[in-house]
Amino acid sequence: MIRTVSLKPKAYHLFENTLRIKNRIVGVGWHRKDPFRHFGPGGVDEAERLCLETGRDLLGYLSVPADVPAERLTVTRRRSAAARHAVLAFGSPAPSGFPENDRVVARLFPARRPRKDAAAIVFHHALFQKSWALWRWFLTPLTDRFPVVMMAAPYHFERTPAGQFAGEGSVNPNPFRLYQSFRQWAWDQKALATAMREGVGLTPVAVMGFSLGAFQTLLTAAAGGIPELPLVSVASTSRYAHGLYEGVLGAGTVDGLTRAGIDRARLERMVEAIQLERYVPRLADRQVLFIAGRHDFVDPPPSGERLEAALRPTRSVWLDVGHATTVLERDRVAREVLGFLESLGLS
C-alpha cells in the first residue's frame, strides 16, 4: 500500500534526481537509437521550418471544432481485485499515422457513491507514464465524490508504439513532434467529451491536469478547446527549453538533440512558442485552481512563479513538495480540488 508521506525540503531534490537516475537506467527519456528516426525526409531543417511556422500561431494550430465525434467508440467494463473501471476506446480525430497511438484509450474510475447527476472530472497525466495503477491511486480521494475519467495522452499507456518507451513519440530529438502531440491531445480531448456522453452518459464538469497534463489542459483551454469548465493545474510545467536544460529529467532528450545537431540556441528558436505563460492570460475570466510545489526541480524556479503571475488563478496553493512528490500529497490535493468545485456549486 502507498501512503501519503512528508519529506524534508532538502529531500525533494534528491528524490527527483533519483527519478532521473532511474529513468536513465531503464532507458525512459533516453534516445540511444538513431536520433534521426523521429525526423521526416527533410531532417532537422524541415523540422525547424515546421516549428517556426506552427509557432507563429500555436493557438490557431490547436484550434478544435465545437463538436468532434468519437469514431468507432467501444466501452468495456472491467473488475479486478483492486478496483472496477470502464475502458472507453475510440479512433483519434487527429491521427498520427501510428496505429497504436491512433486508438485513444481512457479509463473511467467510478464514484464510490453513485451520483444522481452526470457530472465527472476529466484528468490528464504527466509525461513518460505507463502505469495506470499510480494514477488510479492518486485519483482515489476524488472518487469519493465524482467519477474521474483519465485519458491516455498520445504515445502513452496502450498508445505507445512498439519499440518506443512511453511518451517517446511526443518528447524526442524532433521538437515538432511535441507540437503535433499537443494538437492530437487537444482533438482527442474534445472527442473524449463525446465518448463520455454517448458511451457512459457522463458530462465533464471540470478538467484537471498534472505536470505536462496540466500544461496541456491550460494550453488547450487558452486555444478555446475547453470552454467554460473550471480548470485545475497541478505541478504544471511552463517553458519547454528551460525545463529540458535546467531541470533534472531533461538530460536524455538533450543528449538526443545534441546528437541530432540541435544545440540550445537552435532548440530555443524551434520551441520559442512553447512558453505557457504567454497564453494563459486568455484565461483571466476562468475559474482556475493552481497547485504547485515550492521545490520543483523538473521545471525549476522561476518557471512556476512566472506561470502563476501570468495566469492569475482564482486560487493558488503552494505545497512544500517537489514535482513528482506532489503525488504523495494526494489527500491535500483532493481536498483543494473538491473544496474548489464545491465553492462553484459543484458538490
SVG drawing of the C-alpha trace seen along z (x, -y; Angstrom):
<svg xmlns="http://www.w3.org/2000/svg" viewBox="-30 -38 56 48">
<polyline fill="none" stroke="black" stroke-width="0.4" points="0.0,0.0 1.3,-3.5 0.7,-6.0 1.0,-9.8 4.3,-10.8 6.1,-14.1 9.7,-14.7 12.0,-17.4 12.5,-20.2 16.1,-19.2 15.0,-15.6 12.9,-16.7 15.9,-17.5 17.4,-14.1 14.1,-12.3 13.8,-13.9 17.4,-13.2 16.7,-9.6 13.9,-9.6 16.4,-11.0 18.9,-8.2 16.1,-5.5 14.9,-6.8 18.5,-6.6 18.9,-3.0 15.7,-1.8 16.0,-3.9 13.0,-6.2 13.6,-9.6 16.9,-8.5 17.3,-8.2 20.1,-5.7 18.8,-4.6 19.3,-6.7 18.1,-10.3 17.0,-10.9 14.3,-8.3 11.8,-10.8 12.5,-13.2 11.0,-13.3 12.9,-13.2 13.8,-16.9 15.7,-16.2 16.4,-18.9 16.0,-21.8 12.4,-20.7 11.6,-20.2 12.9,-23.7 10.8,-25.2 7.7,-23.4 8.3,-24.5 8.7,-28.1 5.6,-28.1 3.5,-26.5 4.9,-28.7 3.6,-31.8 0.1,-30.8 0.2,-28.0 -3.3,-28.5 -4.7,-28.5 -2.8,-25.3 -4.5,-23.7 -8.0,-25.0 -10.6,-22.3 -14.2,-22.3 -17.0,-22.7 -18.1,-19.1 -15.7,-16.2 -17.1,-12.7 -15.7,-9.7 -15.3,-7.3 -15.6,-3.5 -16.4,-4.0 -16.3,-1.0 -16.9,-0.7 -15.6,2.3 -16.4,2.7 -13.7,4.4 -13.4,5.6 -10.1,6.6 -9.1,7.4 -8.0,3.7 -11.0,1.8 -13.5,1.7 -13.4,-0.6 -14.6,-1.1 -12.4,-1.5 -13.5,-3.9 -11.7,-3.5 -12.2,-5.4 -10.4,-6.5 -8.3,-9.7 -9.8,-12.5 -6.3,-13.8 -4.4,-10.7 -0.6,-10.5 -0.1,-7.5 0.9,-5.2 -1.9,-2.6 -1.4,-2.1 -1.3,-5.8 -4.4,-6.5 -6.7,-4.3 -7.4,-6.6 -7.9,-4.9 -9.5,-6.3 -10.4,-4.8 -13.5,-5.7 -13.0,-5.3 -16.5,-5.4 -17.5,-7.4 -17.7,-5.1 -21.2,-6.6 -23.1,-6.9 -24.2,-10.4 -27.7,-11.3 -26.3,-13.7 -23.9,-13.0 -21.0,-15.1 -17.5,-13.8 -13.9,-15.1 -11.5,-14.7 -7.8,-14.1 -4.7,-14.4 -1.5,-12.8 2.3,-13.6 4.9,-12.7 6.6,-9.3 3.8,-7.4 2.8,-3.8 1.3,-2.8 -2.4,-3.2 -2.2,-2.0 -0.2,-5.0 -2.8,-7.4 -5.7,-5.3 -4.2,-5.6 -3.6,-9.3 -7.2,-9.9 -8.9,-7.7 -9.8,-10.5 -11.5,-12.4 -13.7,-9.4 -15.3,-9.8 -17.4,-12.4 -17.0,-12.3 -16.3,-9.7 -13.0,-10.5 -12.1,-9.9 -8.4,-9.7 -7.4,-9.7 -4.1,-8.3 -2.1,-11.1 -0.7,-10.5 2.1,-7.8 1.4,-6.7 0.0,-3.6 -1.7,-1.3 -1.0,-4.1 2.8,-3.5 4.1,-2.2 6.2,1.0 9.9,0.2 9.3,-3.1 9.1,-4.0 6.0,-5.7 5.9,-9.3 8.8,-9.0 6.6,-9.9 5.9,-13.3 9.2,-14.2 12.2,-13.2 15.0,-14.8 12.5,-16.3 10.7,-19.2 8.0,-19.3 6.7,-16.0 5.7,-17.8 3.7,-20.4 1.9,-17.6 1.2,-15.8 -0.3,-18.9 -2.7,-19.1 -3.6,-15.5 -4.1,-15.7 -6.4,-18.7 -8.6,-17.0 -8.7,-13.7 -9.8,-15.5 -12.7,-17.1 -13.7,-13.6 -13.5,-12.3 -16.3,-14.5 -18.4,-13.0 -17.3,-9.5 -18.3,-10.2 -21.7,-11.4 -22.5,-8.7 -20.7,-5.8 -21.3,-6.2 -23.7,-9.1 -21.3,-11.4 -20.6,-15.1 -17.2,-16.8 -17.7,-19.4 -14.0,-20.2 -10.7,-19.4 -7.6,-18.6 -4.0,-18.0 -0.7,-17.1 2.7,-18.3 2.6,-18.1 -1.1,-17.2 -1.6,-20.5 0.4,-22.3 -1.9,-20.7 -5.1,-21.5 -4.2,-25.2 -2.9,-25.5 -6.0,-23.7 -8.3,-26.0 -6.4,-29.1 -7.0,-27.9 -10.7,-27.6 -10.8,-23.8 -12.2,-23.6 -15.0,-26.2 -16.3,-27.4 -15.3,-24.5 -13.3,-25.0 -9.6,-24.1 -7.2,-22.5 -3.5,-22.8 -1.2,-20.6 2.6,-20.9 2.3,-22.4 5.4,-22.8 5.7,-26.1 8.8,-26.7 10.0,-23.6 13.6,-24.6 14.1,-25.8 12.8,-22.6 15.0,-20.4 18.3,-22.2 17.8,-23.3 15.6,-20.5 16.5,-17.1 14.6,-15.0 15.7,-16.6 19.2,-15.1 18.1,-12.2 16.3,-14.4 19.1,-16.9 21.5,-14.1 19.4,-13.1 19.0,-16.7 22.8,-17.2 23.4,-14.0 20.9,-15.3 22.9,-18.5 20.5,-20.8 22.2,-23.0 20.5,-25.0 20.3,-28.2 18.7,-26.3 16.3,-24.5 15.2,-27.7 14.3,-29.1 12.4,-26.0 10.3,-25.9 10.2,-29.6 6.4,-29.3 6.2,-26.6 6.0,-29.0 2.7,-28.5 2.8,-31.9 2.3,-33.6 -1.2,-32.1 -2.7,-31.8 -3.7,-35.5 -6.6,-34.4 -8.0,-32.5 -8.3,-35.6 -12.1,-35.2 -12.0,-31.5 -12.2,-29.6 -8.7,-28.1 -7.2,-26.3 -3.4,-26.4 -1.3,-23.9 2.5,-23.9 5.5,-22.7 8.0,-25.1 10.9,-22.7 10.1,-21.8 13.3,-20.8 11.7,-19.4 10.8,-22.9 12.8,-24.8 12.1,-28.3 11.2,-30.9 9.1,-29.0 6.2,-28.2 6.2,-31.7 6.1,-33.3 3.2,-31.0 1.2,-31.9 1.7,-35.6 0.5,-35.3 -2.4,-33.0 -3.7,-35.0 -5.7,-31.9 -8.8,-32.0 -6.9,-30.2 -3.2,-29.3 -1.8,-26.7 1.9,-26.3 2.9,-23.0 6.1,-22.2 6.9,-19.5 8.8,-19.0 7.4,-18.0 6.8,-14.2 6.5,-14.3 3.3,-16.3 1.7,-12.9 2.4,-12.0 0.2,-14.9 -2.8,-13.3 -5.1,-13.9 -4.3,-17.6 -4.6,-18.0 -8.0,-16.2 -9.3,-18.4 -8.3,-21.5 -9.9,-20.3 -13.2,-19.2 -13.3,-22.4 -12.7,-24.5 -15.5,-22.7 -17.8,-23.0 -17.2,-26.7 -18.5,-26.8 -21.7,-24.9 -20.4,-21.5 -20.7,-19.2"/>
</svg>
